[in-house]
Amino acid sequence: MSLSAFDSLPDEARLWLLALAQPTEASVITPEMEALMGRWRHKGVQYQGAWTLLEHRILAVAEPILASQPSGCAIDGMLRGVNQLMGKVGLSLEDPQAVIVRLGSGLRTIPRANLETLLADGTLDGTTPVLDLALLTLGDLRQGRLERPLSATWIGRKFLRPAASQA
């Protein structure tokens, strides 16, 4: 996973992770993403956003100013721009409520409504790697927190029964 696009940004930079509905090459979105990052401003503030595409599916955008001076309008503008450019190039984003897991066949998107069934039939278990698209900082991504075992996520807390204690 190359994070070189973020080399000049501090660990505290605010991070957004968005999953594409289908794998793609970064070159498909590069012109539009570069243009979006270049024009990202609000109320006179020029944002210093950078982006990369992880595993051909996860769009990562980081920006340092918004970590200390948050602006909902600036964030909404960027996210609206990403949605528009995805439509322009014929791509779409996953439902943000879906869960992305790594199975033997690669990344797979699971609707939340299907989690319990897939846990019951053994498709998913406590060791299944889950991508945490709710990371808040670039430092979290750099420290390898994108992927965690299912048992260490809200899914594990909700659906997995703790092992009976040995007496």
One Martini backbone bead per residue (centre of mass of N, CA, C, O) as a GRO file, in nm:
protein
  167
    1MET     BB    1   0.090   0.041   0.029
    2SER     BB    2   0.079   0.359  -0.104
    3LEU     BB    3   0.163   0.688   0.067
    4SER     BB    4   0.328   0.910  -0.101
    5ALA     BB    5   0.109   1.139  -0.138
    6PHE     BB    6   0.156   1.202   0.198
    7ASP     BB    7   0.451   1.290   0.278
    8SER     BB    8   0.381   1.614   0.347
    9LEU     BB    9   0.198   1.506   0.570
   10PRO     BB   10   0.066   1.486   0.867
   11ASP     BB   11  -0.070   1.270   1.094
   12GLU     BB   12  -0.313   1.486   1.164
   13ALA     BB   13  -0.448   1.454   0.919
   14ARG     BB   14  -0.731   1.442   0.763
   15LEU     BB   15  -0.953   1.158   0.691
   16TRP     BB   16  -1.077   0.988   0.392
   17LEU     BB   17  -1.279   0.690   0.321
   18LEU     BB   18  -1.362   0.548  -0.002
   19ALA     BB   19  -1.564   0.318  -0.167
   20LEU     BB   20  -1.558   0.142  -0.445
   21ALA     BB   21  -1.768  -0.067  -0.628
   22GLN     BB   22  -1.514  -0.089  -0.821
   23PRO     BB   23  -1.247  -0.160  -0.965
   24THR     BB   24  -0.956   0.057  -1.035
   25GLU     BB   25  -0.765   0.284  -1.185
   26ALA     BB   26  -0.614   0.575  -1.107
   27SER     BB   27  -0.609   0.699  -1.400
   28VAL     BB   28  -0.922   0.743  -1.422
   29ILE     BB   29  -0.916   0.981  -1.172
   30THR     BB   30  -0.679   1.181  -1.177
   31PRO     BB   31  -0.769   1.444  -1.320
   32GLU     BB   32  -1.015   1.500  -1.130
   33MET     BB   33  -0.869   1.489  -0.853
   34GLU     BB   34  -0.664   1.711  -0.908
   35ALA     BB   35  -0.870   1.930  -0.960
   36LEU     BB   36  -1.020   1.915  -0.691
   37MET     BB   37  -0.776   1.975  -0.508
   38GLY     BB   38  -0.706   2.255  -0.649
   39ARG     BB   39  -1.022   2.374  -0.579
   40TRP     BB   40  -1.007   2.346  -0.267
   41ARG     BB   41  -1.235   2.575  -0.123
   42HIS     BB   42  -1.318   2.807   0.162
   43LYS     BB   43  -1.344   3.112   0.262
   44GLY     BB   44  -1.028   3.156   0.147
   45VAL     BB   45  -0.947   2.855   0.178
   46GLN     BB   46  -0.672   2.657   0.090
   47TYR     BB   47  -0.647   2.334   0.039
   48GLN     BB   48  -0.410   2.041   0.110
   49GLY     BB   49  -0.487   1.806  -0.070
   50ALA     BB   50  -0.468   1.447  -0.086
   51TRP     BB   51  -0.431   1.140  -0.289
   52THR     BB   52  -0.540   0.788  -0.310
   53LEU     BB   53  -0.535   0.446  -0.431
   54LEU     BB   54  -0.644   0.162  -0.267
   55GLU     BB   55  -0.670  -0.141  -0.404
   56HIS     BB   56  -0.863  -0.016  -0.637
   57ARG     BB   57  -1.104   0.097  -0.398
   58ILE     BB   58  -0.960   0.317  -0.201
   59LEU     BB   59  -1.030   0.639  -0.124
   60ALA     BB   60  -0.778   0.870  -0.024
   61VAL     BB   61  -0.815   1.163   0.186
   62ALA     BB   62  -0.601   1.441   0.275
   63GLU     BB   63  -0.599   1.710   0.539
   64PRO     BB   64  -0.459   1.947   0.763
   65ILE     BB   65  -0.649   2.191   0.835
   66LEU     BB   66  -0.916   2.024   0.923
   67ALA     BB   67  -0.803   1.925   1.199
   68SER     BB   68  -0.810   2.237   1.336
   69GLN     BB   69  -1.030   2.362   1.100
   70PRO     BB   70  -1.326   2.286   1.077
   71SER     BB   71  -1.547   2.225   0.773
   72GLY     BB   72  -1.838   2.121   0.661
   73CYS     BB   73  -1.851   2.265   0.386
   74ALA     BB   74  -1.577   2.165   0.276
   75ILE     BB   75  -1.637   1.866   0.299
   76ASP     BB   76  -1.895   1.856   0.131
   77GLY     BB   77  -1.762   1.963  -0.128
   78MET     BB   78  -1.568   1.729  -0.169
   79LEU     BB   79  -1.776   1.495  -0.169
   80ARG     BB   80  -1.940   1.605  -0.404
   81GLY     BB   81  -1.705   1.599  -0.606
   82VAL     BB   82  -1.657   1.296  -0.596
   83ASN     BB   83  -1.937   1.208  -0.691
   84GLN     BB   84  -1.926   1.356  -0.963
   85LEU     BB   85  -1.668   1.220  -1.078
   86MET     BB   86  -1.770   0.934  -1.074
   87GLY     BB   87  -1.997   0.981  -1.279
   88LYS     BB   88  -1.814   1.086  -1.511
   89VAL     BB   89  -1.640   0.790  -1.510
   90GLY     BB   90  -1.846   0.546  -1.425
   91LEU     BB   91  -1.865   0.553  -1.113
   92SER     BB   92  -1.900   0.425  -0.771
   93LEU     BB   93  -2.008   0.421  -0.447
   94GLU     BB   94  -2.042   0.284  -0.169
   95ASP     BB   95  -2.213   0.208   0.085
   96PRO     BB   96  -2.138   0.338   0.396
   97GLN     BB   97  -2.280   0.083   0.552
   98ALA     BB   98  -2.094  -0.102   0.451
   99VAL     BB   99  -1.881  -0.392   0.454
  100ILE     BB  100  -1.529  -0.446   0.439
  101VAL     BB  101  -1.366  -0.741   0.329
  102ARG     BB  102  -1.119  -1.002   0.355
  103LEU     BB  103  -1.082  -1.248   0.130
  104GLY     BB  104  -0.945  -1.481  -0.070
  105SER     BB  105  -1.071  -1.307  -0.327
  106GLY     BB  106  -1.079  -1.041  -0.160
  107LEU     BB  107  -1.262  -0.779  -0.175
  108ARG     BB  108  -1.574  -0.736   0.016
  109THR     BB  109  -1.912  -0.649   0.011
  110ILE     BB  110  -2.127  -0.599   0.300
  111PRO     BB  111  -2.424  -0.595   0.403
  112ARG     BB  112  -2.542  -0.553   0.712
  113ALA     BB  113  -2.786  -0.758   0.683
  114ASN     BB  114  -2.563  -1.013   0.625
  115LEU     BB  115  -2.376  -1.072   0.868
  116GLU     BB  116  -2.515  -1.292   1.039
  117THR     BB  117  -2.525  -1.507   0.817
  118LEU     BB  118  -2.210  -1.514   0.756
  119LEU     BB  119  -2.139  -1.605   1.042
  120ALA     BB  120  -2.314  -1.866   1.058
  121ASP     BB  121  -2.179  -1.998   0.780
  122GLY     BB  122  -1.849  -1.905   0.792
  123THR     BB  123  -1.754  -1.673   0.606
  124LEU     BB  124  -1.738  -1.537   0.884
  125ASP     BB  125  -1.504  -1.425   1.139
  126GLY     BB  126  -1.294  -1.306   1.384
  127THR     BB  127  -1.045  -1.305   1.155
  128THR     BB  128  -1.167  -1.122   0.966
  129PRO     BB  129  -1.088  -0.873   0.763
  130VAL     BB  130  -1.151  -0.525   0.834
  131LEU     BB  131  -1.240  -0.222   0.704
  132ASP     BB  132  -1.168   0.108   0.836
  133LEU     BB  133  -1.341   0.394   0.715
  134ALA     BB  134  -1.323   0.573   1.009
  135LEU     BB  135  -1.077   0.702   0.994
  136LEU     BB  136  -0.927   1.026   1.091
  137THR     BB  137  -0.616   0.976   1.031
  138LEU     BB  138  -0.317   0.940   0.876
  139GLY     BB  139  -0.176   0.794   1.109
  140ASP     BB  140  -0.365   0.551   1.115
  141LEU     BB  141  -0.286   0.451   0.836
  142ARG     BB  142   0.026   0.431   0.879
  143GLN     BB  143  -0.029   0.223   1.137
  144GLY     BB  144  -0.240  -0.004   1.021
  145ARG     BB  145  -0.573   0.055   1.086
  146LEU     BB  146  -0.751  -0.041   0.843
  147GLU     BB  147  -0.699  -0.339   0.949
  148ARG     BB  148  -0.921  -0.569   1.120
  149PRO     BB  149  -1.047  -0.782   1.315
  150LEU     BB  150  -1.368  -0.850   1.363
  151SER     BB  151  -1.348  -0.887   1.681
  152ALA     BB  152  -1.237  -0.562   1.696
  153THR     BB  153  -1.526  -0.478   1.627
  154TRP     BB  154  -1.855  -0.406   1.625
  155ILE     BB  155  -1.928  -0.683   1.515
  156GLY     BB  156  -1.810  -0.850   1.743
  157ARG     BB  157  -1.975  -0.716   1.972
  158LYS     BB  158  -2.259  -0.796   1.847
  159PHE     BB  159  -2.214  -1.121   1.735
  160LEU     BB  160  -2.002  -1.224   1.931
  161ARG     BB  161  -1.937  -1.465   2.155
  162PRO     BB  162  -1.808  -1.514   2.436
  163ALA     BB  163  -1.607  -1.710   2.577
  164ALA     BB  164  -1.611  -1.935   2.798
  165SER     BB  165  -1.499  -1.958   3.096
  166GLN     BB  166  -1.243  -2.101   3.261
  167ALA     BB  167  -1.237  -2.293   3.575
   0.00000   0.00000   0.00000
